[in-house]
Every structure is written in structure tokens, then in C-alpha cells.
Amino acid sequence: MARTRATLGVDLHLEASGPRLRRGLTDALREAVRGGRLPPGTRLPSSRSLAADLGVARNTVADAYADLVAEGWLTARQGSGTRVADRTVVPPAAGATSGRPAPRGPAHDLRPGTPDLSSFPRAEWLRAARRALAAAPSEALGYGDPRGRPELRTALAGYLARVRGVRADPGRIVVCAGFAHGLRLLCAALRGRGARTVAVESYGLDEHWRLLTGAGLTTAALPFDERGTDTGRLTDAGAVLLTPAHQFPMGVPLHPDRRAAAVDWARRTGGLVLEDDYDGEFRYDRQPVGALQGLDPDHVVYLGTASKSLAPGLRLGWMVLPAGLVGEVTAAKGEMDTSGVLDQLTLAEFIASGAYDRHVRAARTRYRRRRDALVAALAVRAPAIRVTGIAAGLHAVLRLPPGTVGPVLRAAAHQGLALDALTPRYRHADAVAEPLDALVVGYGTPPDHAWSGALEALCAVLPFGENGSGIPFPG
Ligand SMILES: Cc1ncc(COP(=O)(O)O)c(C=O)c1O
């Protein structure tokens, strides 16, 4: 039996059938409550009327209601009928078809990749959204330009020129759903041009390498040393993917000679430099390293994202393209495949009003304090560890004594501390450099109130004194 019952404002679609009707009805009602289809306080139809509607004996419904009252899902009161109980009441009896408890995350999370989401500027964002929507013409709510809203492309052009030294013309900007989406679109354009190989850095994100290979391109890793990725070794690739301002995850800026070598290579061969500027705004001790794109906008694609500066859940990114590539990338994107217009307009207003600058400035100050606290704590608690890649960004690389990464990770897991090792997720299979014993620590991730606890948990699993000797690890 599958029926929809509308009584007292309740649409109750129940599927209960077979010889064990009472059990089936009880299960169906319990699922409707548990799944939220029947919210707390909902008044259920009388047993008489539900029975009539379902074509079953009134007692069957009355017994099912009684079972659920006994389990705490429903309440029955003289005069007010049978209602869905508040959630806080009795949990389902053991053995009933109980849902699994929601999995609990780690107590502390120091993996790289996510900024402090609790510091998302909600009030400012809401204000910008209100202003943007009030000012938006009706046509803005249509399918629109596949490159993205002109308001956002104009705001980005001004911001990127001012802050990152990008030579940006709104007509060459394409809004996308984050860096990964932009890279996917570029892969399609590269394939269309007959490219087969994309050179990548020895260290990076395996998600991005998989994205390239998934698009039918081969990846080849360039060597890496203290001056960054060796772009002098570029040969016949169709493009090279680089993180010039802040190598991910090693943290060094690309040496000026190597920036020049990348651009020379692109000019010589017609190849493209894909510049991933994922956290270029967060540089602490010196002026930010300007975008490579400023050296040659006709051979460098600049890719930016709101994932570090605001939140990855926004899924907002942008590309500044060489003029000749705009058509191909837009075609790959398709006419309607664009990020939500309201978020685009909000970001445009957020940037134009100066709220983005203020937010980035405040976030930079907060992250710099965390970075300083991390470096200071490790200097005292684990002086044998070298901390590198700390001039910028939201993560640091901690070089550990050889052979100790495994025990540290096990100790961390034991303490509920989520940590990432440098390998293998971040090291390309073709990398020629020696694998490093290191952790990639994302100090941007915890909310402010949890930061000192996370730092303490980290220090507790890094028992390395002056000479690198370890205290026995727990677990
Ligand atoms: C190296 C690198 N590039 C880009 C991104 C941003 O990716 P997306 O914009 O797709 O969220 C990240 C985020 O973790 C990153 O680490």
C-alpha cells in the first residue's frame, strides 16, 4: 500500500504493505519522523481517519501510534491528539532500525587546504549581497555572459591589477567555479589545440595532477630545489602549471631567473604558463610577490580563487586569459555553465566596496599571529624540527628527523589530531628529488578558539629535542 493522506495540513505518504502491516506502518512513520518529513510538533491524523484512508483496521493504526509513543517518537495527549515529539525525547530503542551516529571529525585539524571558515565575514557578505541584489538589473538574473557577470569581471580587473600586478582587462576574465574548474576548462582548450603534455611541479596537489590526466593529458614533473621549480628544464610540453608566488606545498617563491625562464619558454615554444595564485594575498614579512602574468599576459594564464581568501564552499574563481584563448575557454565552459549570479554580484560589490581588502588585511594579521605562534612554540618544544615555507600562505612545512613521520602521524591519530605528511599526496611520481620526511601543517584551518589547543596537540606529538632524539610515542 502506498498512499498519500492529507489531513489537518499533514501530507502523509506512507508505504506499508504485506502481512506485517502494523510493523510496516510503524517503520514507515518512524522513518518519516527521523528523516524530518514530519517535523516535531506535527499533529498526525486520528487513527480512525488514517485507518479509513489506508484501508486498514483502526487498531492497526492505533497500535502503530502506541508503539511510537512508547519509543518516544510521538506523544499522545487527551484533547490534542497524537503529535510528533520533540527530538530531544527518547532515542529509538536498541535493536530498532536506528540510524548510525554521525561520524565525528578529528578533535583538531591541521591539514592544509582550508582557511578558518568560522571567520567568514558573514555580516559584511550579507550587506554586500543586499546592496548587490537591490542594484542588479532584472537582466542580471538571466543566463548572461558565459564569461561571468561584467560587474565582477570589472571589480576583479581593478583589484588584481592593484594588488597582484596582473594586467587584467575585464574582457579577458572568465569567472569559474574555483581553480579546479578553471583548470578543467583550460585542459579542454589545450586538448583542442593538440597539446598532450602539461609540465607540473614535483610538489603539488595530486587532485590537480589527476584532473590533468583525467582530461587526457600526460603530466611530467620538473625538478625542484631551494630556488623553486626548475623551469629551465621545460621542453616540449603544451603548458606548465606553476604556483610562482608561493610554491604549494613547499612554500618558496619562484626565483626571478626561473620566472623569466618560464616566460621565455612560453614565448619560444608557444606553450602556456598556467599560474595558480591560490594564496598570493597572504604574504607576511615582505611585499607580496607579484603575479607572473604581469610579465607576459599573452603567454600566462592567471588563475585566482576565493577558496583561501574567503571560503572554498563559495566555488568562485577567475581566470585572466591571453586574448586568443578567451573564445576557446568560453566555448569549453558552455553558454550556461557559470557560477551563481547572486554570488558573483555579491563578490563584485564586496570587492568594490573595499570589504574584500579589509577582510584580507584582517585575515592576514590573524594568520601571521598563528604562524608566529607556531614557529615560536616549535623553537621551544621541538627545536630539532626545521620549519620552512613560512613567509606566506596558510601552511608550513615541518622537516622531521628521518624515519619519524610514520610514528608522528600515528601519535597524532591517537590524539585526534589530523595531520598530513608531505608524501605521497603532494609529490609527483616523476619527481627526481629525494623524498622528504616532512609534514605539511595547515595553521589556517582551526577556528580561533581551537587554535591554541591544536598547536598544543601538535607540539605534544613532536617530541624532538635539540639532537632530534625522540621521547617514546604513545600508541
Ligand atoms: C595549490 C592550490 N591551488 C588551488 C587551490 C584552490 O582550489 P579551488 O579554487 O578549486 O578550491 C588550492 C586549495 O587548496 C590549492 O592548495
The ligand as an SDF file (V2000), in Angstrom:
LIG
                    3D

 16 16  0  0  0  0  0  0  0  0999 V2000
   47.7100   24.6460   -4.7310 C   0  0  0  0  0  0  0  0  0  0  0  0
   46.2710   25.0160   -4.6980 C   0  0  0  0  0  0  0  0  0  0  0  0
   45.7160   25.5680   -5.7740 N   0  0  0  0  0  0  0  0  0  0  0  0
   44.4210   25.9370   -5.7830 C   0  0  0  0  0  0  0  0  0  0  0  0
   43.6120   25.7270   -4.6970 C   0  0  0  0  0  0  0  0  0  0  0  0
   42.1840   26.1900   -4.7300 C   0  0  0  0  0  0  0  0  0  0  0  0
   41.3840   25.3090   -5.3980 O   0  0  0  0  0  0  0  0  0  0  0  0
   39.8490   25.6390   -5.6230 P   0  0  0  0  0  0  0  0  0  0  0  0
   39.7280   27.0640   -6.0560 O   0  0  0  0  0  0  0  0  0  0  0  0
   39.4240   24.6710   -6.6820 O   0  0  0  0  0  0  0  0  0  0  0  0
   39.1310   25.4200   -4.3200 O   0  0  0  0  0  0  0  0  0  0  0  0
   44.1260   25.1300   -3.5720 C   0  0  0  0  0  0  0  0  0  0  0  0
   43.2490   24.8630   -2.4190 C   0  0  0  0  0  0  0  0  0  0  0  0
   43.5470   24.1160   -1.5340 O   0  0  0  0  0  0  0  0  0  0  0  0
   45.4970   24.7750   -3.5550 C   0  0  0  0  0  0  0  0  0  0  0  0
   46.0500   24.2220   -2.4860 O   0  0  0  0  0  0  0  0  0  0  0  0
  1  2  1  0
  2  3  1  0
  2 15  2  0
  3  4  2  0
  4  5  1  0
  5  6  1  0
  5 12  2  0
  6  7  1  0
  7  8  1  0
  8  9  2  0
  8 10  1  0
  8 11  1  0
 12 13  1  0
 12 15  1  0
 13 14  2  0
 15 16  1  0
M  END
$$$$
